[in-house]
Amino acid sequence: MSVADICTHYHVSRDTARRDIVRLVQEGVVVRTHGGVALPELQKELSSYQDRMIEESDSKQRIGRQGAMLIRDHETVYMDVSTTVQFVAQHVEARGITVVTHSIDNVGILSKRDDLSIYVLGGYLHTQNRLLYGPSVIDKISDIRADKAFIGTTSIQPDGFYYPYEEDVRVKKEMAKQSDQVILVADHTKFGAKSRFKLDFDYVDIIVTDQPLKEELREILDHRNITIIECSHQPIQDGVK
């Protein structure tokens, strides 16, 4: 909840809300975030980008390799800001592609290749999450048509995908609208995790993950016509549609 949400919901002043937040933090009931508070179980998602790169790195390597094989020569591809998408960038073998991204790490990885083009979505630099952000990012995405978009997620619930920041969802929605196919890459720790802002299942065509899904969630995704690729339980496939 933001400070403004607390004021509105409980009909208190901002000074009262801030004092209450201090008390709640001291008691360990909540953790402080930029502009408000969150439940302690959400603290993991706010860890640094480099820490998230280390977590489940073996699983992300497998997912990244599988995801990269879905890219064909000469395609235009969106690559979202995500530690798992970064592993997709590391394993790209397709040639003559154009990558559109606002991740400075994706740029660093792909800039070592001289057989592809990189289009950087410009904006303000967020140093902790290593991305460019702002209205100019959204505006430019709306001008670029792509064959595929690779996105990550913080949480997968039975009703959709969830993210810590509202702008995360806005960027992913715009990438999905401008792409022929949307591929979400996520390791098993994202299933059942918690976060705040929802992206509907309708925006995603394929999920690449590393472990079998629970039957209930698999049925929900099948009903939404989302293809599930479990890279630890089946051979790598090329050109999945």
C-alpha positions in Angstrom: 0.0 0.0 0.0 1.1 3.5 -0.7 0.9 6.3 1.9 -1.9 7.8 -0.2 -3.8 4.4 -0.1 -3.4 4.3 3.7 -4.8 7.8 4.1 -7.8 7.1 1.9 -8.6 3.7 3.3 -8.3 4.7 7.0 -9.3 8.3 6.7 -6.1 9.6 8.4 -3.6 12.4 7.6 -0.3 11.7 5.9 1.5 12.5 9.2 -0.5 9.8 11.0 0.1 7.4 8.2 3.8 7.9 8.4 3.8 7.4 12.1 1.8 4.2 11.8 4.3 3.0 9.1 7.2 3.6 11.4 5.5 1.6 14.2 4.6 -1.3 11.9 8.2 -1.5 10.5 9.6 -1.5 14.1 7.2 -4.4 14.9 8.3 -6.3 11.8 4.7 -6.5 10.5 5.6 -4.8 7.2 8.7 -3.8 5.2 9.2 -0.2 3.9 9.1 0.3 0.2 9.4 3.4 -2.1 6.3 5.4 -1.2 4.6 2.9 1.1 4.7 -0.5 2.7 4.5 -4.2 1.7 4.0 -7.5 3.4 7.3 -9.2 4.5 6.8 -12.1 2.0 7.1 -9.5 -0.8 10.5 -8.4 0.3 12.3 -11.1 -1.8 11.0 -9.5 -5.0 12.6 -6.2 -4.0 16.1 -7.7 -3.8 18.8 -6.3 -6.1 19.0 -7.3 -9.7 22.4 -9.0 -9.3 21.0 -11.1 -6.4 18.1 -12.2 -8.6 20.6 -13.2 -11.3 22.2 -15.7 -8.9 18.9 -17.2 -7.7 18.0 -20.4 -9.6 20.7 -19.6 -12.2 20.8 -23.2 -13.4 17.1 -23.3 -14.1 17.3 -19.9 -15.8 20.1 -21.2 -18.0 17.9 -24.0 -19.3 14.9 -21.8 -19.8 17.0 -19.2 -21.6 18.5 -21.8 -23.9 15.0 -23.2 -24.7 13.6 -19.7 -25.2 16.4 -18.6 -27.5 15.7 -21.5 -29.8 12.3 -20.1 -30.6 13.9 -17.1 -32.3 14.2 -17.4 -36.1 16.8 -15.6 -38.3 15.9 -12.0 -39.3 13.0 -11.6 -36.8 12.4 -8.5 -34.7 12.2 -9.4 -31.0 11.3 -7.5 -27.9 13.4 -8.4 -24.8 11.9 -7.3 -21.6 13.9 -6.4 -18.4 14.1 -9.7 -16.5 16.9 -11.9 -15.2 15.5 -14.9 -17.0 15.1 -12.9 -20.3 18.7 -12.0 -19.9 19.6 -15.7 -20.1 17.6 -15.8 -23.4 19.8 -13.0 -24.7 22.9 -15.0 -23.7 21.8 -18.0 -25.8 20.6 -16.3 -28.9 22.0 -18.1 -32.0 19.6 -16.7 -34.7 21.3 -14.3 -37.1 20.2 -11.0 -38.6 17.7 -10.3 -35.9 16.7 -6.9 -34.5 16.4 -6.8 -30.7 14.3 -4.0 -29.1 14.9 -3.6 -25.3 15.1 -1.2 -22.4 17.5 -3.5 -20.4 21.0 -2.2 -20.2 22.2 -5.8 -19.5 20.6 -7.2 -22.6 22.3 -4.4 -24.6 25.7 -5.3 -23.0 25.3 -9.0 -23.8 24.0 -8.6 -27.4 26.4 -5.8 -28.3 29.2 -8.4 -28.5 27.5 -9.7 -31.6 28.1 -8.0 -35.0 25.4 -10.0 -36.9 22.3 -8.4 -35.2 20.9 -5.0 -34.6 19.9 -3.5 -31.2 17.3 -0.8 -30.8 17.4 0.8 -27.3 14.2 2.2 -25.8 15.3 5.4 -24.2 14.2 7.0 -20.9 15.4 7.6 -17.4 18.0 5.1 -16.0 16.8 3.0 -13.0 20.2 2.0 -11.6 19.0 -0.7 -9.2 16.8 -2.6 -11.7 19.2 -1.8 -14.6 16.5 -0.5 -17.0 15.4 2.6 -18.8 11.9 3.8 -17.9 9.4 6.6 -18.4 6.6 7.6 -20.9 9.1 7.7 -23.8 9.6 3.9 -23.5 5.8 3.2 -23.8 5.5 5.7 -26.7 8.3 4.2 -28.7 7.0 0.6 -28.2 3.7 1.6 -29.8 5.7 2.5 -33.0 7.6 -0.8 -33.4 6.1 -4.1 -34.7 7.8 -7.3 -33.6 7.6 -11.0 -34.4 8.1 -12.1 -30.8 8.3 -10.6 -27.3 10.1 -12.2 -24.4 8.9 -11.1 -21.0 9.5 -12.3 -17.4 7.3 -12.2 -14.3 7.5 -11.9 -10.5 4.5 -14.1 -9.8 2.2 -16.6 -11.5 -1.2 -17.0 -9.9 -4.4 -18.8 -11.0 -5.8 -15.5 -12.3 -2.8 -14.0 -14.1 0.8 -12.8 -13.9 1.9 -10.3 -11.3 4.6 -7.6 -11.0 5.9 -5.2 -8.3 5.4 -2.0 -10.2 2.5 -0.7 -12.3 4.8 0.4 -15.1 6.0 -3.2 -15.5 2.5 -4.2 -16.6 2.1 -1.2 -18.9 5.3 -2.0 -20.7 4.5 -5.7 -21.1 1.0 -4.9 -22.3 2.3 -2.6 -25.0 5.0 -5.2 -26.1 2.3 -7.9 -26.3 0.0 -5.7 -28.4 2.9 -5.0 -30.8 4.1 -8.6 -31.2 2.8 -11.6 -33.1 3.8 -14.0 -30.3 4.5 -13.4 -26.6 6.8 -15.8 -24.7 6.9 -15.7 -20.9 10.0 -17.2 -19.3 9.8 -18.1 -15.6 11.4 -20.6 -13.3 9.4 -22.7 -10.8 9.9 -20.2 -7.9 7.5 -17.7 -9.7 4.5 -20.1 -9.3 2.6 -19.2 -6.2 4.8 -16.2 -5.3 3.2 -12.9 -4.5 3.2 -9.5 -6.1 0.9 -6.6 -6.8 -0.1 -5.6 -10.3 -1.7 -8.1 -12.7 -1.2 -8.9 -16.3 -4.0 -11.0 -17.7 -3.3 -14.5 -19.2 -4.7 -13.2 -22.6 -1.4 -11.4 -23.3 0.8 -14.5 -23.4 1.0 -17.3 -25.9 3.8 -19.5 -24.6 5.3 -20.2 -21.1 8.8 -21.6 -20.9 9.6 -23.0 -17.4 11.8 -25.6 -15.7 9.4 -27.9 -13.7 6.0 -29.5 -14.2 3.0 -27.3 -13.3 0.3 -28.2 -10.8 -2.6 -29.8 -12.6 -5.1 -27.1 -11.6 -2.9 -24.3 -13.1 -2.2 -26.4 -16.2 -5.9 -26.8 -16.9 -6.4 -23.0 -16.5 -3.6 -22.3 -19.0 -4.7 -24.9 -21.4 -8.2 -23.3 -21.4 -6.5 -20.0 -22.3 -4.7 -21.7 -25.2 -1.3 -21.0 -23.6 1.4 -23.5 -24.7 3.6 -24.7 -21.9 7.2 -25.8 -22.5 8.8 -27.6 -19.6 12.5 -27.6 -20.6 13.6 -30.1 -17.9 11.1 -32.8 -19.0 11.2 -32.6 -22.8 13.8 -32.1 -25.5 14.4 -28.6 -26.8 12.0 -27.7 -29.6 12.6 -25.3 -32.4 9.9 -23.1 -33.9 7.1 -23.8 -31.5 4.0 -21.9 -32.5 
